[in-house]
Amino acid sequence: MKRSITSSATTQDCSPARFAGSSTSFPDIKPLITDPAEAAEDVVFSVFALLTQRLRPEIERAMPPLMSALETLDTDTARYYAEFVEGGLGEGCQREIWKKIMKTMTYGYVSELKQEFRDEGRVEGEARALLAVLAARGLEPTEAERERIQTCTDPEELLTWTTRAVTASRTADVFEV
């Protein structure tokens, strides 16, 4: 079965066949843990095992057991490890698979992460909308103004700025009260 993960940058071949004939070796430093009970026995070891074996074609089988094991931890610790794994998987198929599986899970730590992802997406969307309104009106933000827009984390403030951008005669008017 060939799977493709599409990101904003590229489409990647995530099929096990991708590794066939590969010179990539998979050191047996840490085993691939695919049993939820075993993963729950030592969550830190399970995280380390997953990350050290991230290039193995069957890595996807180890992800749900680790997610189940994270549920045995307090929410903040589980979130920390879930984010650590996501970052440790690097850019590519494995990370996209991890995120896709997380989107389908209902664990408490995942629900909070999903909300954070939604909030981040909302903020990014508001910033893009503001920049689009400015561009449509022929207003070019300075580098500092663009930075201010793109680093703003308050969706309500971005919405206020977007509303002002509709009638602003210059970009600086968007930020003035």
MDTraj code that builds the backbone (N, CA, C; nanometers):
import mdtraj as md
import numpy as np

residues = "MET LYS ARG SER ILE THR SER SER ALA THR THR GLN ASP CYS SER PRO ALA ARG PHE ALA GLY SER SER THR SER PHE PRO ASP ILE LYS PRO LEU ILE THR ASP PRO ALA GLU ALA ALA GLU ASP VAL VAL PHE SER VAL PHE ALA LEU LEU THR GLN ARG LEU ARG PRO GLU ILE GLU ARG ALA MET PRO PRO LEU MET SER ALA LEU GLU THR LEU ASP THR ASP THR ALA ARG TYR TYR ALA GLU PHE VAL GLU GLY GLY LEU GLY GLU GLY CYS GLN ARG GLU ILE TRP LYS LYS ILE MET LYS THR MET THR TYR GLY TYR VAL SER GLU LEU LYS GLN GLU PHE ARG ASP GLU GLY ARG VAL GLU GLY GLU ALA ARG ALA LEU LEU ALA VAL LEU ALA ALA ARG GLY LEU GLU PRO THR GLU ALA GLU ARG GLU ARG ILE GLN THR CYS THR ASP PRO GLU GLU LEU LEU THR TRP THR THR ARG ALA VAL THR ALA SER ARG THR ALA ASP VAL PHE GLU VAL".split()
xyz = np.array([
    [0.0846, -0.1170, 0.0000],
    [0.0000, 0.0000, 0.0000],
    [0.0894, 0.1236, 0.0000],
    [0.0682, 0.2113, -0.0919],
    [0.1455, 0.3346, -0.0991],
    [0.0633, 0.4474, -0.0387],
    [0.1243, 0.5178, 0.0559],
    [0.0585, 0.6305, 0.1194],
    [0.1365, 0.7547, 0.0843],
    [0.0653, 0.8609, 0.0665],
    [0.1307, 0.9890, 0.0441],
    [0.0835, 1.0855, 0.1501],
    [0.1752, 1.1600, 0.2005],
    [0.1436, 1.2667, 0.2939],
    [0.1685, 1.3955, 0.2191],
    [0.0677, 1.4802, 0.2136],
    [0.0817, 1.6067, 0.1434],
    [0.0967, 1.7174, 0.2453],
    [0.2017, 1.7921, 0.2320],
    [0.2209, 1.9098, 0.3162],
    [0.2184, 2.0300, 0.2248],
    [0.2293, 2.1469, 0.2854],
    [0.2260, 2.2674, 0.2035],
    [0.3471, 2.2745, 0.1115],
    [0.4545, 2.2045, 0.1465],
    [0.5755, 2.2140, 0.0666],
    [0.5849, 2.1062, -0.0408],
    [0.5465, 1.9843, -0.0084],
    [0.5715, 1.8751, -0.1013],
    [0.4864, 1.7535, -0.0680],
    [0.4790, 1.6602, -0.1605],
    [0.4151, 1.5326, -0.1361],
    [0.5266, 1.4305, -0.1200],
    [0.5176, 1.3504, -0.0140],
    [0.6235, 1.2553, 0.0145],
    [0.5695, 1.1137, 0.0051],
    [0.6533, 1.0239, -0.0424],
    [0.6186, 0.8830, -0.0476],
    [0.6414, 0.8244, 0.0902],
    [0.5340, 0.7834, 0.1569],
    [0.5433, 0.7289, 0.2921],
    [0.5209, 0.5784, 0.2940],
    [0.5319, 0.5144, 0.1814],
    [0.5059, 0.3709, 0.1748],
    [0.6260, 0.2923, 0.2245],
    [0.6025, 0.1740, 0.2829],
    [0.7138, 0.0894, 0.3245],
    [0.8072, 0.0564, 0.2075],
    [0.7538, 0.0525, 0.0854],
    [0.8360, 0.0221, -0.0310],
    [0.9464, 0.1260, -0.0494],
    [0.9245, 0.2433, 0.0029],
    [1.0241, 0.3497, -0.0076],
    [1.1568, 0.3053, 0.0514],
    [1.1509, 0.2175, 0.1522],
    [1.2713, 0.1730, 0.2205],
    [1.3313, 0.0465, 0.1587],
    [1.2594, -0.0178, 0.0695],
    [1.3076, -0.1415, 0.0097],
    [1.4366, -0.1134, -0.0666],
    [1.5350, -0.1964, -0.0446],
    [1.6619, -0.1801, -0.1131],
    [1.7433, -0.0624, -0.0621],
    [1.6971, -0.0013, 0.0448],
    [1.7665, 0.1140, 0.1008],
    [1.8906, 0.0695, 0.1743],
    [1.9915, 0.1522, 0.1704],
    [2.1129, 0.1214, 0.2456],
    [2.1003, 0.1681, 0.3900],
    [1.9840, 0.2240, 0.4245],
    [1.9613, 0.2701, 0.5609],
    [1.9576, 0.1507, 0.6542],
    [2.0379, 0.1553, 0.7580],
    [2.0348, 0.0472, 0.8554],
    [1.9596, 0.0960, 0.9777],
    [1.9001, 0.0033, 1.0479],
    [1.8218, 0.0362, 1.1658],
    [1.8882, -0.0299, 1.2852],
    [1.9679, 0.0466, 1.3575],
    [2.0417, -0.0131, 1.4693],
    [1.9468, -0.0695, 1.5740],
    [1.9890, -0.1758, 1.6335],
    [1.9074, -0.2405, 1.7360],
    [1.9393, -0.1843, 1.8744],
    [1.9699, -0.0561, 1.8800],
    [1.9996, 0.0080, 2.0073],
    [1.8761, 0.0001, 2.0968],
    [1.7633, 0.0338, 2.0421],
    [1.6367, 0.0296, 2.1145],
    [1.5376, -0.0479, 2.0283],
    [1.4588, -0.1339, 2.0896],
    [1.3601, -0.2079, 2.0111],
    [1.2417, -0.1190, 1.9743],
    [1.1721, -0.1589, 1.8720],
    [1.0486, -0.0913, 1.8342],
    [0.9391, -0.1461, 1.9249],
    [0.8785, -0.0613, 2.0058],
    [0.7799, -0.1062, 2.1043],
    [0.6407, -0.0884, 2.0459],
    [0.5733, -0.2013, 2.0246],
    [0.4408, -0.1999, 1.9627],
    [0.3314, -0.2497, 2.0560],
    [0.3684, -0.2828, 2.1787],
    [0.2707, -0.3311, 2.2773],
    [0.2385, -0.2182, 2.3753],
    [0.1096, -0.1798, 2.3865],
    [0.0729, -0.0689, 2.4763],
    [0.1156, -0.0910, 2.6217],
    [0.1037, -0.2131, 2.6706],
    [0.1414, -0.2395, 2.8099],
    [0.2918, -0.2220, 2.8290],
    [0.3687, -0.2689, 2.7339],
    [0.5138, -0.2524, 2.7417],
    [0.5518, -0.1045, 2.7329],
    [0.4846, -0.0312, 2.6464],
    [0.5119, 0.1122, 2.6337],
    [0.4790, 0.1845, 2.7639],
    [0.3724, 0.1438, 2.8313],
    [0.3306, 0.2093, 2.9556],
    [0.4253, 0.1782, 3.0711],
    [0.4958, 0.0648, 3.0645],
    [0.5898, 0.0289, 3.1709],
    [0.7018, 0.1316, 3.1848],
    [0.7485, 0.1848, 3.0730],
    [0.8570, 0.2830, 3.0755],
    [0.8364, 0.3790, 2.9590],
    [0.7601, 0.4836, 2.9843],
    [0.7221, 0.5779, 2.8793],
    [0.8443, 0.6483, 2.8210],
    [0.9372, 0.6881, 2.9054],
    [1.0557, 0.7585, 2.8560],
    [1.1348, 0.6680, 2.7620],
    [1.1527, 0.5426, 2.7999],
    [1.2219, 0.4470, 2.7135],
    [1.1460, 0.4306, 2.5823],
    [1.0136, 0.4261, 2.5898],
    [0.9312, 0.4109, 2.4699],
    [0.9463, 0.5297, 2.3758],
    [0.9529, 0.6493, 2.4322],
    [0.9745, 0.7693, 2.3512],
    [1.1103, 0.7604, 2.2826],
    [1.2120, 0.7273, 2.3601],
    [1.3465, 0.7162, 2.3063],
    [1.3538, 0.6077, 2.1980],
    [1.2891, 0.4953, 2.2243],
    [1.2887, 0.3862, 2.1264],
    [1.2227, 0.4294, 1.9958],
    [1.1106, 0.4984, 2.0064],
    [1.0410, 0.5445, 1.8859],
    [1.1296, 0.6399, 1.8060],
    [1.1925, 0.7334, 1.8742],
    [1.2731, 0.8328, 1.8041],
    [1.3999, 0.7730, 1.7436],
    [1.4609, 0.6765, 1.8123],
    [1.5817, 0.6164, 1.7557],
    [1.5506, 0.5232, 1.6394],
    [1.4285, 0.4794, 1.6303],
    [1.3885, 0.3882, 1.5230],
    [1.2957, 0.4561, 1.4220],
    [1.2948, 0.5891, 1.4192],
    [1.1977, 0.6651, 1.3398],
    [1.2054, 0.6401, 1.1895],
    [1.3162, 0.5902, 1.1403],
    [1.3289, 0.5664, 0.9963],
    [1.2851, 0.4265, 0.9537],
    [1.2497, 0.3438, 1.0494],
    [1.2045, 0.2085, 1.0147],
    [1.0692, 0.2161, 0.9458],
    [1.0493, 0.1348, 0.8433],
    [0.9226, 0.1390, 0.7701],
    [0.8007, 0.1087, 0.8574],
    [0.8177, 0.0289, 0.9608],
    [0.7040, -0.0100, 1.0444],
    [0.6857, 0.0802, 1.1667],
    [0.7461, 0.1970, 1.1656],
    [0.7388, 0.2881, 1.2795],
    [0.5950, 0.3238, 1.3165],
    [0.5080, 0.3303, 1.2185],
    [0.3693, 0.3683, 1.2445],
    [0.3038, 0.2751, 1.3464],
    [0.3441, 0.1489, 1.3503],
    [0.2864, 0.0524, 1.4455],
    [0.3214, 0.0872, 1.5899],
    [0.4299, 0.1587, 1.6121],
    [0.4724, 0.1924, 1.7480],
    [0.4082, 0.3209, 1.7996],
    [0.3457, 0.3963, 1.7132],
    [0.2908, 0.5254, 1.7549],
    [0.1670, 0.5137, 1.8441],
    [0.0628, 0.4378, 1.8059],
    [-0.0541, 0.4279, 1.8948],
    [-0.0222, 0.3712, 2.0334],
    [0.0647, 0.2679, 2.0459],
    [0.0974, 0.2226, 2.1813],
    [0.1644, 0.3307, 2.2658],
    [0.2495, 0.4104, 2.2039],
    [0.3127, 0.5194, 2.2783],
    [0.2081, 0.6220, 2.3198],
    [0.1165, 0.6526, 2.2306],
    [0.0114, 0.7483, 2.2658],
    [-0.0728, 0.6972, 2.3819],
    [-0.1018, 0.5684, 2.3823],
    [-0.1763, 0.5093, 2.4947],
    [-0.0954, 0.5189, 2.6234],
    [0.0348, 0.4957, 2.6125],
    [0.1215, 0.5033, 2.7304],
    [0.1269, 0.6456, 2.7852],
    [0.1249, 0.7434, 2.6982],
    [0.1272, 0.8826, 2.7430],
    [0.0034, 0.9155, 2.8266],
    [-0.1053, 0.8484, 2.7996],
    [-0.2292, 0.8721, 2.8747],
    [-0.2138, 0.8339, 3.0220],
    [-0.1144, 0.7508, 3.0539],
    [-0.0928, 0.7104, 3.1932],
    [-0.0215, 0.8189, 3.2735],
    [0.0259, 0.9225, 3.2062],
    [0.0986, 1.0311, 3.2717],
    [0.0050, 1.1481, 3.3002],
    [0.0522, 1.2406, 3.3831],
    [-0.0277, 1.3611, 3.4027],
    [-0.0304, 1.4384, 3.2710],
    [-0.1307, 1.5222, 3.2534],
    [-0.1548, 1.5898, 3.1263],
    [-0.0361, 1.6721, 3.0785],
    [0.0249, 1.7492, 3.1671],
    [0.1370, 1.8341, 3.1257],
    [0.2564, 1.7509, 3.0785],
    [0.2865, 1.6431, 3.1501],
    [0.3979, 1.5573, 3.1108],
    [0.3675, 1.4874, 2.9787],
    [0.2450, 1.4400, 2.9639],
    [0.2055, 1.3731, 2.8395],
    [0.2158, 1.4689, 2.7214],
    [0.1697, 1.5905, 2.7396],
    [0.1793, 1.6913, 2.6332],
    [0.3251, 1.7181, 2.5979],
    [0.4102, 1.7284, 2.7004],
    [0.5523, 1.7536, 2.6775],
    [0.6121, 1.6426, 2.5905],
    [0.5866, 1.5167, 2.6282],
    [0.6425, 1.4051, 2.5510],
    [0.5825, 1.3971, 2.4108],
    [0.4533, 1.4257, 2.3984],
    [0.3901, 1.4221, 2.2654],
    [0.4541, 1.5267, 2.1741],
    [0.4773, 1.6453, 2.2270],
    [0.5419, 1.7504, 2.1486],
    [0.6883, 1.7167, 2.1219],
    [0.7543, 1.6552, 2.2191],
    [0.8935, 1.6138, 2.2029],
    [0.9054, 1.5115, 2.0900],
    [0.8147, 1.4153, 2.0880],
    [0.8148, 1.3150, 1.9816],
    [0.7916, 1.3817, 1.8469],
    [0.6923, 1.4690, 1.8398],
    [0.6633, 1.5352, 1.7131],
    [0.7868, 1.6078, 1.6602],
    [0.8544, 1.6810, 1.7463],
    [0.9758, 1.7509, 1.7041],
    [1.0877, 1.6554, 1.6693],
    [1.1001, 1.5481, 1.7469],
    [1.2070, 1.4510, 1.7241],
    [1.1913, 1.3707, 1.5971],
    [1.0695, 1.3599, 1.5497],
    [1.0468, 1.2860, 1.4251],
    [1.0958, 1.3644, 1.3041],
    [1.1192, 1.4934, 1.3229],
    [1.1700, 1.5752, 1.2130],
    [1.0631, 1.6010, 1.1090],
    [1.1042, 1.6668, 1.0033],
    [1.0122, 1.6945, 0.8930],
    [1.0002, 1.5682, 0.8085],
    [0.8816, 1.5382, 0.7647],
    [0.8658, 1.4237, 0.6763],
    [0.7486, 1.3365, 0.7148],
    [0.7504, 1.2198, 0.6562],
    [0.6382, 1.1262, 0.6667],
    [0.6051, 1.0878, 0.8105],
    [0.7083, 1.0526, 0.8864],
    [0.6833, 1.0041, 1.0212],
    [0.6126, 1.1101, 1.1056],
    [0.6555, 1.2326, 1.0944],
    [0.5925, 1.3405, 1.1706],
    [0.4479, 1.3611, 1.1248],
    [0.4248, 1.3574, 0.9963],
    [0.2890, 1.3744, 0.9440],
    [0.1985, 1.2600, 0.9896],
    [0.2513, 1.1398, 0.9928],
    [0.1738, 1.0243, 1.0406],
    [0.1404, 1.0435, 1.1885],
    [0.2396, 1.0856, 1.2700],
    [0.2176, 1.1120, 1.4128],
    [0.1056, 1.2142, 1.4321],
    [0.1128, 1.3244, 1.3578],
    [0.0114, 1.4280, 1.3703],
    [-0.1257, 1.3777, 1.3252],
    [-0.1274, 1.2984, 1.2200],
    [-0.2544, 1.2440, 1.1707],
    [-0.3177, 1.1515, 1.2751],
    [-0.2384, 1.0664, 1.3350],
    [-0.2902, 0.9764, 1.4389],
    [-0.3380, 1.0587, 1.5577],
    [-0.2619, 1.1606, 1.5967],
    [-0.3014, 1.2437, 1.7118],
    [-0.4358, 1.3111, 1.6884],
    [-0.4626, 1.3484, 1.5645],
    [-0.5902, 1.4138, 1.5339],
    [-0.7094, 1.3220, 1.5578],
    [-0.6864, 1.1915, 1.5531],
    [-0.7968, 1.0969, 1.5705],
    [-0.8109, 1.0477, 1.7143],
    [-0.7158, 1.0806, 1.8005],
    [-0.7172, 1.0313, 1.9375],
    [-0.8030, 1.1218, 2.0258],
    [-0.8542, 1.0649, 2.1342],
    [-0.9398, 1.1414, 2.2250],
    [-0.8805, 1.1541, 2.3651],
    [-0.7526, 1.1243, 2.3804],
    [-0.6891, 1.1361, 2.5112],
    [-0.6892, 1.2822, 2.5553],
    [-0.6879, 1.3052, 2.6870],
    [-0.6911, 1.4405, 2.7403],
    [-0.5777, 1.5265, 2.6890],
    [-0.4555, 1.4727, 2.6893],
    [-0.3424, 1.5535, 2.6445],
    [-0.3527, 1.5843, 2.4962],
    [-0.4113, 1.4933, 2.4191],
    [-0.4277, 1.5168, 2.2756],
    [-0.5349, 1.6220, 2.2520],
    [-0.6427, 1.6168, 2.3300],
    [-0.7485, 1.7159, 2.3146],
    [-0.6944, 1.8561, 2.3372],
    [-0.6087, 1.8716, 2.4375],
    [-0.5486, 2.0018, 2.4627],
    [-0.4564, 2.0419, 2.3484],
    [-0.3797, 1.9456, 2.2971],
    [-0.2926, 1.9757, 2.1832],
    [-0.3748, 2.0124, 2.0605],
    [-0.4849, 1.9400, 2.0392],
    [-0.5711, 1.9730, 1.9254],
    [-0.6234, 2.1151, 1.9372],
    [-0.6620, 2.1542, 2.0585],
    [-0.7104, 2.2906, 2.0783],
    [-0.5999, 2.3913, 2.0498],
    [-0.4785, 2.3602, 2.0952],
    [-0.3658, 2.4489, 2.0665],
    [-0.3438, 2.4595, 1.9152],
    [-0.3514, 2.3455, 1.8448],
    [-0.3343, 2.3469, 1.6992],
    [-0.4429, 2.4320, 1.6335],
    [-0.5670, 2.4177, 1.6818],
    [-0.6772, 2.4982, 1.6266],
    [-0.6525, 2.6463, 1.6523],
    [-0.6101, 2.6782, 1.7755],
    [-0.5829, 2.8179, 1.8096],
    [-0.4698, 2.8739, 1.7239],
    [-0.3632, 2.7950, 1.7074],
    [-0.2517, 2.8391, 1.6234],
    [-0.2987, 2.8591, 1.4801],
    [-0.3802, 2.7683, 1.4316],
    [-0.4327, 2.7809, 1.2956],
    [-0.5207, 2.9035, 1.2806],
    [-0.5999, 2.9306, 1.3829],
    [-0.6873, 3.0491, 1.3791],
    [-0.6038, 3.1765, 1.3747],
    [-0.5005, 3.1829, 1.4570],
    [-0.4137, 3.3004, 1.4598],
    [-0.3432, 3.3170, 1.3254],
    [-0.2919, 3.2074, 1.2708],
    [-0.2258, 3.2149, 1.1399],
    [-0.3239, 3.2618, 1.0331],
    [-0.4471, 3.2136, 1.0388],
    [-0.5491, 3.2541, 0.9423],
    [-0.5842, 3.4011, 0.9545],
    [-0.5955, 3.4495, 1.0786],
    [-0.6253, 3.5910, 1.1001],
    [-0.5123, 3.6786, 1.0466],
    [-0.3884, 3.6367, 1.0702],
    [-0.2730, 3.7137, 1.0213],
    [-0.2709, 3.7152, 0.8683],
    [-0.2976, 3.6012, 0.8078],
    [-0.3014, 3.5944, 0.6610],
    [-0.4130, 3.6822, 0.6056],
    [-0.5280, 3.6813, 0.6726],
    [-0.6403, 3.7641, 0.6272],
    [-0.6041, 3.9119, 0.6351],
    [-0.5401, 3.9519, 0.7436],
    [-0.4992, 4.0916, 0.7584],
    [-0.4024, 4.1315, 0.6472],
    [-0.3037, 4.0483, 0.6219],
    [-0.2078, 4.0787, 0.5151],
    [-0.2764, 4.0824, 0.3784],
    [-0.3754, 3.9965, 0.3584],
    [-0.4494, 3.9953, 0.2313],
    [-0.5309, 4.1238, 0.2141],
    [-0.5950, 4.1702, 0.3222],
    [-0.6724, 4.2946, 0.3150],
    [-0.5789, 4.4110, 0.2839],
    [-0.4646, 4.4144, 0.3513],
    [-0.3684, 4.5218, 0.3249],
    [-0.3227, 4.5195, 0.1790],
    [-0.2918, 4.4008, 0.1292],
    [-0.2469, 4.3879, -0.0094],
    [-0.3564, 4.4297, -0.1070],
    [-0.4789, 4.3885, -0.0808],
    [-0.5912, 4.4229, -0.1688],
    [-0.6146, 4.5742, -0.1722],
    [-0.5825, 4.6408, -0.0641],
    [-0.6004, 4.7859, -0.0577],
    [-0.4764, 4.8607, -0.1041],
    [-0.3731, 4.7866, -0.1449],
    [-0.2508, 4.8504, -0.1934],
    [-0.1638, 4.9071, -0.0828],
    [-0.1806, 4.8579, 0.0380],
    [-0.1012, 4.9035, 0.1521],
    [0.0079, 4.8010, 0.1803],
    [0.1315, 4.8429, 0.1726],
    [0.2451, 4.7528, 0.1945],
    [0.3004, 4.7740, 0.3345],
    [0.2892, 4.6724, 0.4236],
    [0.3439, 4.6891, 0.5588],
    [0.4973, 4.6929, 0.5549],
    [0.5546, 4.7679, 0.6478],
    [0.7001, 4.7665, 0.6625],
    [0.7401, 4.6298, 0.7163],
    [0.8681, 4.6025, 0.7155],
    [0.9158, 4.4745, 0.7691],
    [0.8770, 4.4611, 0.9166],
    [0.8878, 4.5707, 0.9924],
    [0.8519, 4.5687, 1.1350],
    [0.7015, 4.5444, 1.1530],
    [0.6190, 4.6069, 1.0676],
    [0.4739, 4.5867, 1.0770],
    [0.4370, 4.4438, 1.0399],
    [0.5006, 4.3913, 0.9357],
    [0.4763, 4.2523, 0.8953],
    [0.5147, 4.1571, 1.0086],
    [0.6278, 4.1834, 1.0703],
    [0.6738, 4.1016, 1.1836],
    [0.5730, 4.1087, 1.2979],
    [0.5233, 4.2276, 1.3267],
    [0.4247, 4.2461, 1.4343],
    [0.2989, 4.1648, 1.4061],
    [0.2543, 4.1665, 1.2831],
    [0.1349, 4.0902, 1.2438],
    [0.1607, 3.9409, 1.2569],
    [0.2732, 3.8954, 1.2043],
    [0.3014, 3.7522, 1.2007],
    [0.3374, 3.6932, 1.3361],
    [0.3794, 3.7767, 1.4306],
    [0.4136, 3.7244, 1.5633],
    [0.3030, 3.7468, 1.6663],
    [0.1978, 3.8146, 1.6261],
    [0.0856, 3.8362, 1.7173],
    [0.0167, 3.7028, 1.7453],
    [-0.0112, 3.6740, 1.8713],
    [-0.0765, 3.5487, 1.9092],
    [-0.2194, 3.5688, 1.9586],
    [-0.2682, 3.6903, 1.9517],
    [-0.4028, 3.7215, 1.9992],
    [-0.4983, 3.7351, 1.8798],
    [-0.5856, 3.6358, 1.8585],
    [-0.6749, 3.6410, 1.7420],
    [-0.7700, 3.7607, 1.7457],
    [-0.8088, 3.8056, 1.8639],
    [-0.8989, 3.9209, 1.8738],
    [-0.8289, 4.0493, 1.8296],
    [-0.7028, 4.0628, 1.8680],
    [-0.6277, 4.1805, 1.8251],
    [-0.6090, 4.1786, 1.6730],
    [-0.5794, 4.0617, 1.6183],
    [-0.5653, 4.0498, 1.4727],
    [-0.6965, 4.0852, 1.4023],
    [-0.8071, 4.0427, 1.4587],
    [-0.9377, 4.0750, 1.4011],
    [-0.9630, 4.2262, 1.4065],
    [-0.9276, 4.2878, 1.5174],
    [-0.9412, 4.4336, 1.5295],
    [-0.8569, 4.5039, 1.4236],
    [-0.7322, 4.4583, 1.4072],
    [-0.6448, 4.5187, 1.3063],
    [-0.7019, 4.4999, 1.1656],
    [-0.7588, 4.3815, 1.1399],
    [-0.8156, 4.3551, 1.0072],
    [-0.9335, 4.4479, 0.9804],
    [-1.0153, 4.4694, 1.0815],
    [-1.1293, 4.5609, 1.0679],
    [-1.0801, 4.7027, 1.0372],
    [-0.9762, 4.7450, 1.1065],
    [-0.9196, 4.8777, 1.0810],
    [-0.8571, 4.8854, 0.9410],
    [-0.7992, 4.7751, 0.8959],
    [-0.7316, 4.7733, 0.7648],
    [-0.8286, 4.8021, 0.6506],
    [-0.9553, 4.7715, 0.6707],
    [-1.0563, 4.7930, 0.5670],
    [-1.0685, 4.9410, 0.5319],
    [-1.0487, 5.0283, 0.6306],
    [-1.0658, 5.1722, 0.6059],
    [-0.9366, 5.2519, 0.6228],
    [-0.8271, 5.1876, 0.6580],
    [-0.7013, 5.2587, 0.6829],
    [-0.6459, 5.3205, 0.5553],
    [-0.5877, 5.4403, 0.5693],
    [-0.5256, 5.5045, 0.4535],
    [-0.3760, 5.4721, 0.4467],
    [-0.3219, 5.4208, 0.5574],
    [-0.1831, 5.3745, 0.5600],
    [-0.1753, 5.2601, 0.6603],
    [-0.0763, 5.1770, 0.6447],
    [-0.0652, 5.0575, 0.7297],
    [-0.0525, 5.0938, 0.8762],
    [0.0185, 5.1989, 0.9072],
    [0.0363, 5.2391, 1.0478],
    [-0.0968, 5.2661, 1.1174],
    [-0.1995, 5.3077, 1.0415],
    [-0.3318, 5.3350, 1.0990],
    [-0.3949, 5.2091, 1.1587],
    [-0.3563, 5.0960, 1.1079],
    [-0.4121, 4.9683, 1.1555],
    [-0.3779, 4.9460, 1.3030],
    [-0.2617, 4.9908, 1.3447],
    [-0.2140, 4.9644, 1.4809],
    [-0.2459, 5.0760, 1.5786],
    [-0.2871, 5.1907, 1.5283],
    [-0.3158, 5.3039, 1.6157],
    [-0.4583, 5.2970, 1.6687],
    [-0.4744, 5.3403, 1.7908],
    [-0.6062, 5.3371, 1.8552],
    [-0.6823, 5.4628, 1.8268],
])
top = md.Topology()
chain = top.add_chain()
for i, resn in enumerate(residues, 1):
    res = top.add_residue(resn, chain, resSeq=i)
    for name in ("N", "CA", "C"):
        top.add_atom(name, md.element.get_by_symbol(name[0]), res)
traj = md.Trajectory(xyz[None], top)
